[in-house]
């Protein structure tokens, strides 16, 4: 049986760094963001749904989706975000399940799902354990501003579009606070893997 560990948290809390660690351990990763991006490529299912429901003004000249423009809309308008999620989440979910099933000979798979709780996937029982990577909101805002070149207000709006981290930690099986160095995060992840292996 493959153990599926859902990796989630908040935006800019360190999930990508955790992914790098798991890759080094040769644990396959099902990356929901990558699946979402692939489905938004021209003529793919999410692309079609966005074009039909939001209009061609959200496409670039080369027909790709103008992510910046779409992002500005959905992060400032809750109903637009809900609409986008209703259109794309079921498509992403189906593709994710296919991906997980393709690794059924592996001991463990990491399901990197930034909006695991927001999508209601925790109710679908697709993971054996849920790991939330967390950090204080002030640090999260600073990291997000630096990483995505956002203003303070833009960063706060993006964070507010997700379920608060303290709520996610209550729903998680494992919680790791990422306030130290990369080395410290890797050490915590290693301890977690040993714990999961030990407990089967």
Backbone torsions as a table, in degrees:
resi	resn	phi	psi	omega
1	UNK	NA	131.8	177.8
2	UNK	-81.9	129.9	176.2
3	UNK	-87.1	119.7	179.4
4	UNK	-100.0	117.4	178.1
5	UNK	-106.3	113.4	177.0
6	UNK	-78.6	126.5	179.0
7	UNK	-108.6	118.5	-179.8
8	UNK	-144.5	-171.0	-176.3
9	UNK	158.4	-142.6	176.5
10	UNK	-115.2	171.9	177.6
11	UNK	-63.6	132.1	177.4
12	UNK	67.0	27.3	178.4
13	UNK	-93.1	-9.8	175.8
14	UNK	118.1	20.9	-179.6
15	UNK	-65.1	-37.7	-179.1
16	UNK	-64.6	-38.1	177.8
17	UNK	-65.2	-39.1	176.9
18	UNK	-63.7	-41.4	177.6
19	UNK	-56.8	-44.4	-179.7
20	UNK	-58.9	-41.2	178.9
21	UNK	-62.8	-47.7	-178.2
22	UNK	-63.6	-36.8	177.4
23	UNK	-60.4	-41.4	179.4
24	UNK	-63.0	-26.7	177.9
25	UNK	-87.3	6.8	-178.2
26	UNK	59.9	33.3	175.8
27	UNK	-96.6	124.4	-178.9
28	UNK	-65.1	147.7	-178.0
29	UNK	-122.7	128.5	172.1
30	UNK	-99.1	108.7	-172.2
31	UNK	-98.0	105.4	-176.8
32	UNK	-65.5	-32.3	177.3
33	UNK	-63.7	-41.5	179.7
34	UNK	-66.2	-42.0	177.8
35	UNK	-60.1	-45.0	-179.9
36	UNK	-60.6	-42.5	179.9
37	UNK	-65.1	-43.5	179.9
38	UNK	-60.6	-41.0	-179.1
39	UNK	-69.5	-17.3	179.1
40	UNK	-92.9	1.7	176.5
41	UNK	-67.9	149.9	-177.8
42	UNK	-48.4	133.9	177.7
43	UNK	78.1	-5.6	175.4
44	UNK	-80.8	171.7	-168.7
45	UNK	-62.4	-46.2	-179.2
46	UNK	-67.5	-38.0	178.4
47	UNK	-57.1	-48.0	-179.0
48	UNK	-61.1	-44.0	-178.7
49	UNK	-64.2	-40.0	-179.8
50	UNK	-68.9	-43.1	179.9
51	UNK	-61.9	-44.9	-177.2
52	UNK	-68.3	-34.8	-172.7
53	UNK	-97.8	-27.7	-178.3
54	UNK	-106.8	-20.8	176.6
55	UNK	100.7	162.0	-174.6
56	UNK	-70.9	-12.2	178.9
57	UNK	-69.3	-10.7	176.6
58	UNK	-97.1	14.6	175.2
59	UNK	-108.6	147.1	172.4
60	UNK	-80.9	175.4	179.7
61	UNK	-60.3	-31.6	-178.7
62	UNK	-87.8	13.8	177.7
63	UNK	76.3	-3.1	174.9
64	UNK	-73.5	159.4	180.0
65	UNK	-74.7	134.9	176.6
66	UNK	-79.6	89.5	-173.5
67	UNK	-61.9	-36.5	-178.1
68	UNK	-63.7	-46.6	-178.8
69	UNK	-66.0	-43.6	179.5
70	UNK	-65.0	-40.1	178.5
71	UNK	-61.8	-42.7	178.8
72	UNK	-61.7	-37.1	179.3
73	UNK	-68.8	-54.1	-171.0
74	UNK	-73.0	-27.1	179.6
75	UNK	-83.1	-5.7	176.9
76	UNK	-115.1	-4.2	-177.3
77	UNK	-137.5	106.1	-173.7
78	UNK	-60.7	-38.2	-177.8
79	UNK	-68.2	-34.2	177.3
80	UNK	-67.9	-38.7	178.1
81	UNK	-64.6	-44.1	178.7
82	UNK	-61.2	-41.0	179.7
83	UNK	-63.5	-46.0	178.8
84	UNK	-59.7	-44.8	-179.6
85	UNK	-63.3	-42.0	179.2
86	UNK	-62.2	-34.8	-179.6
87	UNK	-74.5	-43.5	-168.6
88	UNK	-97.5	-31.4	-174.5
89	UNK	-59.1	-43.5	178.4
90	UNK	-61.9	-35.5	179.3
91	UNK	-66.8	-43.0	179.5
92	UNK	-65.9	-40.2	-178.8
93	UNK	-60.3	-48.8	-178.6
94	UNK	-58.7	-45.1	-179.3
95	UNK	-65.6	-37.8	179.8
96	UNK	-63.0	-44.9	179.5
97	UNK	-61.0	-42.8	177.0
98	UNK	-57.1	-45.3	-178.8
99	UNK	-62.7	-46.9	-179.7
100	UNK	-59.0	-43.5	-177.8
101	UNK	-65.0	-26.7	179.9
102	UNK	-72.4	-12.1	178.8
103	UNK	-107.4	25.6	-172.5
104	UNK	-67.8	-11.1	176.6
105	UNK	-90.3	-2.9	-179.8
106	UNK	-87.2	154.2	177.1
107	UNK	-71.0	-35.5	-174.5
108	UNK	-147.3	146.5	175.2
109	UNK	-133.0	137.8	174.2
110	UNK	-96.0	125.6	175.8
111	UNK	-102.8	98.9	-178.9
112	UNK	-82.7	101.3	-174.0
113	UNK	-129.1	91.3	-176.6
114	UNK	-55.5	-37.2	-178.4
115	UNK	-110.3	43.9	-178.4
116	UNK	-56.2	-48.0	-179.0
117	UNK	-77.8	-40.5	-179.3
118	UNK	-60.0	-32.1	-179.2
119	UNK	-84.5	-6.9	-178.5
120	UNK	77.2	16.1	-177.8
121	UNK	-69.5	-23.5	178.9
122	UNK	-63.5	-24.9	179.4
123	UNK	-80.1	-15.5	-175.9
124	UNK	-92.3	-2.7	177.2
125	UNK	51.8	47.9	-180.0
126	UNK	-92.1	-8.4	179.3
127	UNK	-119.4	152.1	177.6
128	UNK	-86.4	-23.9	178.7
129	UNK	-151.4	152.0	179.4
130	UNK	-121.9	123.4	177.4
131	UNK	-107.8	124.0	175.5
132	UNK	-108.7	125.9	173.9
133	UNK	-98.9	126.4	-171.2
134	UNK	-129.5	162.6	170.4
135	UNK	-161.7	163.8	-179.4
136	UNK	-60.8	145.9	-174.7
137	UNK	-59.4	-35.8	-179.9
138	UNK	-61.1	-41.2	178.9
139	UNK	-68.7	-40.9	179.6
140	UNK	-60.0	-44.2	179.4
141	UNK	-62.1	-45.7	179.9
142	UNK	-60.4	-46.0	-178.6
143	UNK	-64.1	-41.6	-178.6
144	UNK	-66.8	-40.8	178.5
145	UNK	-60.8	-44.2	-179.6
146	UNK	-67.6	-45.9	-173.5
147	UNK	-67.5	-44.1	-173.7
148	UNK	-106.2	5.4	178.6
149	UNK	56.2	52.2	-176.6
150	UNK	-108.2	159.9	172.1
151	UNK	-78.4	168.9	178.6
152	UNK	-56.9	-45.3	-177.0
153	UNK	-66.2	-42.3	179.4
154	UNK	-61.7	-42.3	-179.7
155	UNK	-63.2	-44.5	-179.9
156	UNK	-63.1	-39.7	179.8
157	UNK	-62.7	-40.3	179.8
158	UNK	-66.5	-41.8	179.6
159	UNK	-65.3	-39.6	-178.4
160	UNK	-69.2	-19.3	180.0
161	UNK	-75.0	-9.5	179.1
162	UNK	-108.3	160.2	175.0
163	UNK	-62.4	137.5	-178.8
164	UNK	-56.4	143.8	-176.9
165	UNK	-58.5	-37.4	-177.6
166	UNK	-65.8	-30.1	176.6
167	UNK	-70.2	-40.8	-180.0
168	UNK	-63.6	-39.2	-178.6
169	UNK	-64.0	-31.5	177.8
170	UNK	-68.4	-27.5	-177.3
171	UNK	-92.1	-7.4	-173.7
172	UNK	-85.7	158.1	171.5
173	UNK	-87.4	-33.0	-178.6
174	UNK	-134.7	140.0	178.3
175	UNK	-130.1	130.2	175.6
176	UNK	-124.4	126.2	176.8
177	UNK	-91.3	124.2	-174.9
178	UNK	-102.5	68.4	-178.5
179	UNK	-105.5	-5.7	-176.7
180	UNK	-103.9	-148.0	-178.6
181	UNK	-83.8	170.6	175.9
182	UNK	-60.4	-40.6	179.8
183	UNK	-59.1	-42.2	179.9
184	UNK	-66.7	-39.3	177.4
185	UNK	-62.9	-44.5	-179.8
186	UNK	-62.1	-38.2	179.4
187	UNK	-64.1	-41.5	178.2
188	UNK	-65.6	-38.1	179.8
189	UNK	-68.0	-37.3	177.9
190	UNK	-63.1	-43.9	177.7
191	UNK	-60.7	-39.8	179.6
192	UNK	-64.0	-45.4	179.4
193	UNK	-59.8	-43.8	179.9
194	UNK	-61.7	-40.0	179.3
195	UNK	-63.0	-46.1	-179.5
196	UNK	-63.8	-43.6	179.9
197	UNK	-61.8	-41.7	-177.6
198	UNK	-65.3	-40.2	-177.3
199	UNK	-86.3	-3.8	175.6
200	UNK	74.8	NA	NA
